[in-house]
Amino acid sequence: MCISFQAALPVPPLGDVSSRRGLASLGAITFALVSIHGLRPQALAAQAPGVHPNPRYLDAPAPPAFTIAVSARPVAAPFRLAALARAAFGSESDSDAVLLGNIKAVALLPSGDVVVLDDVKSELRIFGPTGVPKQRLGRAGRGPGEFFNPLSLAVDTEGRLYVSDLAHTIQVFAPSPAGYRYLRTIQIEISANAMCFLDTLLVVQGARFGQDTILHVYDRSGRVLRSFGALYRSPNQLLNYQFGAGSIACDAQRGLVLYAPGGAIGEVRAYRTDGALAWRTAVTGYRVKRIEDYRGGVRVSGAQGVHSVHAFVLLPGRGLLVQVAFRTEEAVRNQIPFTTLHSFLLDPATGRPLPLGTALPPIFAASGGEAVLAFNDPVPRFEVRGLQGP
């Protein structure tokens, strides 16, 4: 079954939830082609010329269950946010010593505490139920409990915190009567762009350069159990690698891994843990840069702005919230997180989408009837608000 909605839905750049997360946009793809793994674009694009993104290279194992346009007409949201925040932190009057550097990821704990991964200061910050700072964990480095360019955050069923970084490590912190403490380091073979837990299984989105699979299931010791999923299969291996980077969420109720690439390709997919595709929903009308690779190098052109996934969160009992941002060329140059933010609510069981328009603020996490709103402009800050309505 395929339906199409008509309404407006803009998005920011390549797979990011903040101005400093990953690539700022497809406009920055030339920098990425040069910098990732220290390889030059000439070496990467020598196999065959091509234009990207290109539908013929999309790994699409089944037709979309639904198709929704970025211009889809919004409908009323089946929930609303409480007018008053239960907790809040961050203001322009805060000192540099207190202020967050950048909100990379957020988790809301059953205790009411808020955990923030700060990728600029390379640390975890824990805030109490009213937003009062409680604890700092980690620092920049490659040792136990340290982070080398932190990438993602996950919380297991026992309240342990998992932080991945660019050095292919996951640092684990466990709760104790005196607060969280470093527990152990898990070494994996990839950089985990995103992580979530399905009961005791750790699901990771990431890939090795030249590797097709983009989703991986580990046990808690770091042993890989299976790998599956692919998005883009072109002669340019670096673009395949970059286009596959994205967001995931774990739906424990249905045993599904929900995935969306960060930019360039508008899609949301659901996989079962055995790797079988449950559904695919296509998002059409993404504005992206045209990337041409040829034997002499790479050329980037076109698009007066770009779209990308900004936030990707399961709202308990309501659905999968996908927030897509649009950034003008000026916003990209000035590192503004987004110009316009459009929200969609998908049914996790089927992928059926509802376009919610532009009224919702960015939501980075949700749990137990509450949501965490996170902003990085003009300063990093968050609020915890109740989710009301059916």
C-alpha positions, 0 to 999 in steps of 0.5 A: 500500500502506498499513500502520498501526503502534500505538505511542507517538511524541511531538514538540516544536513547530513545526519546531525542533531546539532550544529556541530554533529558530524557533517554540517551538510552535503555542502561539506561533503568535499571536506569529508571526502578529503578528511575521512581516513586521510584519503583523497577523493581522487583515490576514492572516485577512480573506479567510475564517474557518477552523480550522487545521490542516485536512485539506481544505487539505493539498496531497496529490498522492498517497495516503500510501504508509504511515501510522504512528501516533504511538502505534505500538508500537516495534520493535528498532532495526537499529543502536546507538550506541557506548557511548563518545564519540569526541569531546565538547564542552560542560559546565556548568563551561565559561565563557560565552566558551567555551560554545556559545549554542545548537546550531542545526545540526551537520555532521560532516566527513570529517576528523573535525571537527565544525561547529556553527552557533550561532544565539545567538552568530551564529557557526560553531564548528569542533571537532577530532576529539576535540572541542577547539575549533579555529576561530570563523567569522562574527559578527552582522551583514549584511556579508560573512561575517556572519550576520543570524539564521542558519538552516541549515548545509550542506556541499558535496562540496568541503568548503565550508560554507554558512550561510543567514540571515534576510536571504536570504543564504548565506555560503560558507566554504572550507577552506584550509591555515590553516583555513576562510576566507570565500569569498563571499556568495550572495543568494537570494530566500527565507530558507533554513530548511534546506539540503542538497546533491545533488552540485553542486545546492543544495536549499533549503527555504523560501518567500516569503510568498504563494508555494506552492512550498516546495522550490527547487534552485539551482546553486552560484552561487545561480541557481534552477533549479526550484521545486516542492512545496506543503504547505498551501493555505488562505485564510490565507497566513501559516499556509500559509507557516508550516506549510510550514517544515520539514527536508530531507535529500538522498539522493544515492544515489537522487537524492531530496529528503526533506522533513518539515514542522516541526509541525502536520502529520505527514508525510514526503515524498520528491521527485525533483529534477524535482519529482515526488513519489516517496512520502508517509508520513503520521504520524497522532496529532499533538497540535497547537493549534487555530488559528481565524482570523476577520475580527476576528483569530486565536484559539489553543486546545486541546492539552495540549502539542504535537508537532514534528519535532526532528531529520531525518537520513540515517543512511548505509546505514540509513535516514532517522531522523525524531525527533519530540518532544512538549512539554507546556505547561509545557515550552513555557513554560519553553523546554525542548527536549522532554519526550519524544523518539520516533524513526522510521527510514524507508526512503528508497526507499519511505517504509516506517517503523519505530517505534524508541521513545524510547531514542535521544538526539537525533541531529543529523548522521551521516556515515561510520559516526558520528553527532553527538548534540546537546543544548541543555539544560541547556547546549549540548553534543555527542558523536560516537559510532559507529553500530554494527550492520547 
